[in-house]
Amino acid sequence: YFLAYELLERKSAALIFSFFFIFFPKFGVYIPPVTFLNLGELAGILVPFREAQSVLYFHYFDEPKLTFLFSAFGLLFALRALTRSSKIAMILAGASFGAMFYTYLYDWVSFAVSLAIMAGIFALQKRFDLVKKIAIITSIGLLISSYFWWNMRALARMAHAEDILMRLGGEFSHRLRLGSVWKSYTRNFFLIAALWIAQGIRDVRVIFISSLLVSYFIVVNAQIITGI
């Protein structure tokens, strides 16, 4: 609710968004003609709660259900830091970013890429006060993540590190991912274009959301650079 309110600045809209997100969090991925609503999934939220536990997205603790808390706080405080003069928000955003390193790989990678994109856009617009805020958030996050990197370095030096990586199911390739995610590409492009047309490119919230959407293109194809 607080994240939605920070983005929409309307209590009623934030309440509606929160309701749909709790019971049907993937409603935003159904954008005709790219993707269409699965009526079977929608029907699941209409049955009594006792019978719907098997289909409710947040009914158990697992990734991304539990790790969502860390990424949500990171997004909330980062947005507050960029839209308000709040040092506390910057610190909390950096702390949340740092905590993501210990939860889920793609959370902190996506967040880091998004911050880099935002910083680049703000720098091009000569809004260096916002670039400075992003630098502070990033620095705090990296400081908190230092033990993570030390641990990864120790893991990489183990004799059976390669075997562990293989068992984790790494994708060893330098190819562009297209066939399985082209709908996501199209949907994100559509959303970015709609945001820019509706609000313009200088709005901080538009840049914030657009950066998150653009980061998907980069993160889902990270194997092009890393090979994994």
N, C-alpha and C positions, 0 to 999 in steps of 0.2 A: 504493500500500500504506500509506504513512504517513498519508495523508489518511483512508483507510478506518479505520485503526487509531485515529486521533484521534477519529473519530465513534463507532466500535463498541467500542473499548477491549478488543478480543479479537484475538489474533494469528491464530487459525484462521479467524475470520470475515473478517478483513482480507485474508488470503491468498485465500480463496474469492472474495471480491468483486473483488480485483485480477485474478485469473485470468479471470473472466467479463468484466471491463471491458476487458481487453486484446484479447480475441478477439471479444467480442460486446458492445460498449459501450452499445448501445441496448436491452439486455435490460430495463431498468427502465421503458421506455415501453409494454411489453406488459402491461397490467393488464386482464384480463377483468372485466366485459363491455365496457369502453371500447375497448380494442384487443386484438388477438389476435396470437399468435406467428406470424411468417412462417417456415414450415418450410424454405423455400428458403434464407433467410439463415442459419438455424441449421445446415443441412447443409453450408454453405460452410466452417464452422470445423472440420468433421470430416474433411475431405480433407487430404492431406499439405500441409505448409506451402508447398512449391514450387508446388503447383497452386492454392493459396488466396490467393496474393499479390494477385490482382485483387479479392478481397472483404474482405481484412483492413482494418479501419478505419484503423489506424495504419501502413500499409505505405508511405506516402509523406509528404513534408513539404508541407503546405498547410494553410490554415485549415479546420477548427479544430485540426488535428493538431499543428502547431508552436506555435500560440498557446495551446493547452491548457496547455503547460508554465507559462506566466506566470499564467494564471488558477488553475491547480492550486496553485501556490506561494502565491498570494494567499489562497486559501481555507484552505490548511493553516495558514499563519502567523496569519491572522486568528482562526481557531478556537483556536489555541494561546494567542494573546494574551488571548482572552476567558475561557479556562478555566484559565489559569495566570498566575502573577505573573512575567511575562517581558517585560522592556523590549526585548530583542533581537527577540522575536517581533513586537512592535508595529512596530518599525522595519522589519523584513523584510516585514511585511504591507503597510505603507505604500509601501515601495519596489516591491513586486510590483504593487500597485494602480497606482502611477505608471507602471510599465512597460507596463501594459495599454493605456494611451492610445496607445502607438506600435505596437500589434499589431492589435487588432480592435475595432471600434466597440462591438459588443454585449457584449463581455466587460467593458469598464470601465463601461458604462452599467448592465448588470445588477448588477455588483458594487457600484456606487455606490448604486443604488436599494435593494439588499439591506441595505447598511450603514445607510441612512436608516430603513428599516423596523425594523431591530434597535434602533437608537437610540430610536425612538419607543416600542417595546414596553418596553425597559428603563427608559425615563423614566417610563412609566405605572406600572411596578412599583417605582419609586423606587430603582432600582439604578444610582445615578449614577456609581459607580466604573466600570461597564461602558460607560456613555455617554461617560465621559472617554476610555476606551481607544479607542472608535470615533472620537471627535473627533481623537485623535492620529493614528490610522491614516489618516483622511481628509485631515488637514492635510499629512502627509508625502507622500501620493499626489498631492495637488493641487500641492504645491511641485515635485515631480518632473515633473509634467505641464505646467508653465508654458511650456516651449518649444513643446509641442503647441498650446496656445491661441494663442501668438504666431504660430505658423505658420498656424493656421486663420484668424486675423484678417487676415494678409497675403494669404491665398488669397481670402478674401471680398472684398477690395478690388481684386482683379484684374478687368479689364474683361470677361473671358470666364468669370467664376466661375459664372454661372448656366448657361452651356453645359456646363461641367464637371459640375455637379450633375445636369443632365439626362442626360448620358452615363453617369453612375454608376448611373442607374436609381432615383432617389428616388421614393418613393410619395407623391404629392401628394393628400392627402385628410384630412378631419377625421372620418371615419367609424369606428365601432367595428368591429374585425376579429373576425368570428365564424365564418363558414362554413368557413374553411380551418383553424381552430385550435380548434374547439369540443371536440374530443377531448382536446387538451392541457389546456384549462380543466378539464374533468371529471376528468382524471387527477390534476392538481395538487390540486384540491379534495379528492379522495379521499385522497391521500397526506397532506395537511395534517390532515384530520379524523382519520385513523388515528394519526398522530403525537401529536396532542393527547389522544386517548382513551387511548393506550398509556402516554404519559410525562408528560402534563400540560403546562401552558403555561409553567411557570417554569424548566424545564430549559434550560440555555444551548444545548445541542446541538439541541434541538427548535426553539427560537427561531431558531437559525442556519439550519437546513434549511428551516423554514417561510418565513423571510424570502426565501430564494433562490427558493422555489416561488411565493410571492406576487409577487415582482418580475417574473415572467414576464407576469402579467396587465397590468402597467403598461408594461413595455418593449415588448411586442408591439403595444401601442396608443398608443405615444408620438406617433403622427401626429395623434391627437385634439387635442393641445396644440400641437405644433410645425407641423403641416400637412405634414410630410415624413416 
